[in-house]
Amino acid sequence: MEQLDRDKVTLVKRRIWLASIPAILFLALIWLIFLVGQTILNQSESMRLGIMPGQLRGLWGVFFSPLLHTSFSHLWSNSLSLFILTSFLFYFYSKIAINAFVALWIISGMITWLIGRDALHVGASGLVFGMLFFLFFSGILRKYIPLVAVSLIVAFIYGGSVWSIFPVTELVDASISWEGHLSGALAGFIMAMVYRKKGPQKPEVVWADEEEVEDET
């Protein structure tokens, strides 16, 4: 029994490590891009690869915007959320994580391009909100207690940030792309619906047939 428990603990640790690898690699990439932009390249030039809504050349930003950040504080504010949510995504939804991650990236960017203000939109916030809403609604839609628990944990940690998807000046700084946040939220909900029948599911309960016992006469 003790050996079995140790094996389970080892397996869980291995799964946690494997789930954290994509998060670590992605963070390493965006930090490298930021440092190169600050020290070697002209940052203003690289920012042109952000999303410019309604402009054809701004479509490049759909692919590059999550990799670009305007300042250290901008990138730092996204880093912890990216690590936690990406790790959660790859741990609890490992079979669909890559497809969901890419879809959230592209869809959130496209929606921002469609609804955004006439300004340059950069940063991984849309992706953060995409994963946040995907994790929340995926657990709720599956009605599976462990995944519902993940939904509640995510809601508890990030519930206060939901207000930033609305264009309310008293709640959201004018420099923040609420459109990017809203786009990520919409992308997360859409993909949670699309993948609700894929990935981990609530186990089916199978009831054993009761055997009829005849009274002996």
N, C-alpha and C positions, 0 to 999 in steps of 0.2 A: 504493500500500500504506500509506504514512504517513497519507494522508488518511483511509483506511478505519479505521485504528487510532484516529485522533483522533475520528472519528465515533462509534466504539464507546465510547471513554472519555466523550465528551459524553453519550451515551445512558445510560450507567451512572450518571453524576453526576445526570442528570435524574431517573432512577428512584429514586435514593437520596433526593433532595430531595422528590419526590412522596410517597415512603413515610414520610418523617419528618413531613410536614404533619399527618396525623391524630394522631400522638403529641404534637406541639407544641400543637395545639388542645385536646386532651383534658387535657394537663397545665395549660394556661392556665386551663381551666375549673375544675378542682378546686382550683388555687391561688387563683383568684378567690373561689370559694365559701368556702374556708378563711379568707381575709383578711377577707371580709365578715362571716363568723361570729365572728371574733375582735374586730372593731372596731365593727361596727354592730349586728348581731343578737345575741340571747341564744344562746350556743353550746349550752347545755343543752337549749334548745328544739329547735334544729335536729338535735341528736343523736337525738331521738325518731323521726326518719325512718330510723334504722338498722333492721337486721333484729332482730325479737324472735321467736325460734322458737316455733312452736306457737300464736301469737296472730294472729287475723285482721288486726288493725291493724298487726301487724308485717310483713305482706306488702308494705307500701309500701317497706320497706327493700330488697326485691329490686331495685327500680328506683333507689333513692337511695343505698344504702349505699356503693357504690364512690366516690361523690362526696364523702363525709364522712370527716374525719380528726380525731382527738381532740387532736392536738398537732403542733407543728412537726416534732418528731423522727419522729412517726408518718408524716406526709406525706412528709418528706424521704427516709425509708427506702424508700418505695415509688416515688418519682419517677424515679430512674435506671432501675430495672427496668421501669417502665411505658414509658419512652422507648425503651429498647433492644428490648424484646419487641414492642411495638406497631409499631415501625419494621420489625423482622424480619418480622412477620406481613404487613404491607402491601407489603413488598418481594418476599418469596419466594412469597406466596400472594395476590397482588393481586386475582385474579378472585373469590375467595371470602372475602376478608379482612373485609369489612363484615358479611356474614352470620355468619361465624364469631365475630367480636368481640361482636356482639349476643347470639348464642346462648350464648357463654361467660359473658357478664354475667348473663343471666337464669337459666341452668341452675345456675351456681355459687351464686347467691343463693337459688334454690328449695331446693337440697340443704341449704344452711346453715339455712334456715328449718325444714327437716324434722328435721335431726339435731343442731342446735345446743343448747348449754346454755341454761338460763334466764337469759340475760344479753343485753345490747345488743351487737350485732355491727356494726361500721362499718369502713370502709376498703376500699381497692382490692386488698388482698392476694389475695382469692379470684380476682379477674380476672387478677392477675399469675400465679398458679399455673395458672389456666386456659390462658393463652397459653403458659406454659412447657411444660406437658405436651402441649398441642396441637402445638407446634413440634417437640418431641422425637419424639412418636409418629407424626406425619405424615411426617417424613423416613424413619423406620424402616419404616413400612408401605409407602411408595412404592418403597423399595429403589433410589432414584435417588441416585447418588453426591453431587451437589451438595447435595441436601436432607438426606442422611444426614450430611454434613459440618456442616450447620446444626444438626442434632440433637446432634452431638458437641460443638459449640461451646457450645450452650445447656447441655448437661449439665456441661461443664467449668466454666462460669461459675457456675451455680446449683445444682450437684449437692449442695453442702453444706446447702442450705436445705431439701432434701427431708425431713429429719428432722422438720421442724416440722409435718408433716401427721399426726403421731402424738401421742396424748395422753400423752407421757412427760415427767413434770415435771422430770427431770434435763436434758432437752434443750430444752424449750419453756417459756418464762415463762408463768405463770398468766394474765397479762393478754393474751396473744396468742390469737387465735381459731384454734386448730388445726383446728376444724371448718370454718372458712372456707377455710383452706389445702387441707384434704382435699377439700372440695366443689369447689374450683377444679381440683384435680388430676383428680377424677372427670369433671368437665365437659370438661376438655381431652382426656382419653382418649376419652370418648364422641364428641365432635365430630371427633376425628381419624379414628375409625372411620366416622362418618357421611359425611365428606368425602373418604375415601380414594380414591374414583374420580373426584373433581372437582378442579379446579385443576391445577397442574403435575403431569405424569406422567413416568415413565421412558420415554424415546423407544423406539419399537419398532425392533428391529434387523432390517433387511431384507437378506437374503443374495441376491446376484445369482446367477442360475442359471449354472452353468458350461457353456459351450458345448462340445459334443462335437466333437472334431476328428477327422475320419476320415483315416486314413493314405492317402496317395495311392499308388495301385498303378501 
